[in-house]
Amino acid sequence: MNKDGRKLSRKALAEIRIKAIQQVEEGERLEEVIELGGFHR
């Protein structure tokens, strides 16, 4: 299920961004992080 990021609070979006950055820094591909999070570019 895809998430509509526009409906999330700023705090929730910030937490998602931080987690995604950490995953990419740990070596996961950006495309995988986006897909697993249920978002689109």
PyRosetta script that sets phi, psi and omega in degrees:
from pyrosetta import init, pose_from_sequence

init()
pose = pose_from_sequence("MNKDGRKLSRKALAEIRIKAIQQVEEGERLEEVIELGGFHR")
pose.set_psi(1, 131.4)
pose.set_omega(1, 179.2)
pose.set_phi(2, -84.6)
pose.set_psi(2, 143.4)
pose.set_omega(2, 179.9)
pose.set_phi(3, -99.6)
pose.set_psi(3, 146.0)
pose.set_omega(3, 175.0)
pose.set_phi(4, -96.8)
pose.set_psi(4, 100.0)
pose.set_omega(4, -176.9)
pose.set_phi(5, -59.7)
pose.set_psi(5, -21.3)
pose.set_omega(5, -179.8)
pose.set_phi(6, -68.7)
pose.set_psi(6, -19.9)
pose.set_omega(6, -177.6)
pose.set_phi(7, -93.0)
pose.set_psi(7, -3.2)
pose.set_omega(7, -179.7)
pose.set_phi(8, -91.4)
pose.set_psi(8, 151.2)
pose.set_omega(8, 178.6)
pose.set_phi(9, -69.5)
pose.set_psi(9, 161.8)
pose.set_omega(9, 177.9)
pose.set_phi(10, -60.9)
pose.set_psi(10, -38.6)
pose.set_omega(10, 179.8)
pose.set_phi(11, -63.0)
pose.set_psi(11, -45.0)
pose.set_omega(11, 179.9)
pose.set_phi(12, -63.2)
pose.set_psi(12, -41.8)
pose.set_omega(12, 178.5)
pose.set_phi(13, -63.4)
pose.set_psi(13, -39.7)
pose.set_omega(13, 178.9)
pose.set_phi(14, -63.9)
pose.set_psi(14, -41.6)
pose.set_omega(14, 179.4)
pose.set_phi(15, -64.9)
pose.set_psi(15, -39.4)
pose.set_omega(15, 178.6)
pose.set_phi(16, -64.7)
pose.set_psi(16, -43.1)
pose.set_omega(16, 179.0)
pose.set_phi(17, -61.3)
pose.set_psi(17, -45.3)
pose.set_omega(17, -179.5)
pose.set_phi(18, -61.5)
pose.set_psi(18, -44.9)
pose.set_omega(18, 179.3)
pose.set_phi(19, -62.9)
pose.set_psi(19, -42.0)
pose.set_omega(19, -179.9)
pose.set_phi(20, -64.3)
pose.set_psi(20, -41.5)
pose.set_omega(20, 178.5)
pose.set_phi(21, -62.1)
pose.set_psi(21, -42.9)
pose.set_omega(21, 179.3)
pose.set_phi(22, -61.9)
pose.set_psi(22, -41.6)
pose.set_omega(22, -180.0)
pose.set_phi(23, -63.5)
pose.set_psi(23, -41.6)
pose.set_omega(23, 179.5)
pose.set_phi(24, -67.4)
pose.set_psi(24, -41.0)
pose.set_omega(24, 178.3)
pose.set_phi(25, -63.9)
pose.set_psi(25, -27.1)
pose.set_omega(25, 178.7)
pose.set_phi(26, -83.2)
pose.set_psi(26, -1.0)
pose.set_omega(26, 173.4)
pose.set_phi(27, 110.4)
pose.set_psi(27, -2.2)
pose.set_omega(27, 177.8)
pose.set_phi(28, -74.0)
pose.set_psi(28, 146.5)
pose.set_omega(28, 178.2)
pose.set_phi(29, -72.5)
pose.set_psi(29, 142.0)
pose.set_omega(29, -179.1)
pose.set_phi(30, -55.6)
pose.set_psi(30, -42.4)
pose.set_omega(30, -179.0)
pose.set_phi(31, -60.9)
pose.set_psi(31, -37.8)
pose.set_omega(31, 178.8)
pose.set_phi(32, -68.2)
pose.set_psi(32, -41.5)
pose.set_omega(32, 180.0)
pose.set_phi(33, -62.2)
pose.set_psi(33, -43.8)
pose.set_omega(33, 179.8)
pose.set_phi(34, -64.0)
pose.set_psi(34, -46.2)
pose.set_omega(34, -177.8)
pose.set_phi(35, -64.4)
pose.set_psi(35, -45.9)
pose.set_omega(35, -178.8)
pose.set_phi(36, -65.3)
pose.set_psi(36, -30.1)
pose.set_omega(36, 178.0)
pose.set_phi(37, -77.8)
pose.set_psi(37, -11.8)
pose.set_omega(37, 179.1)
pose.set_phi(38, 82.5)
pose.set_psi(38, 19.6)
pose.set_omega(38, -178.5)
pose.set_phi(39, -111.3)
pose.set_psi(39, 170.2)
pose.set_omega(39, 174.0)
pose.set_phi(40, -119.9)
pose.set_psi(40, 157.1)
pose.set_omega(40, 177.0)
pose.set_phi(41, -67.3)
pose.dump_pdb("model.pdb")
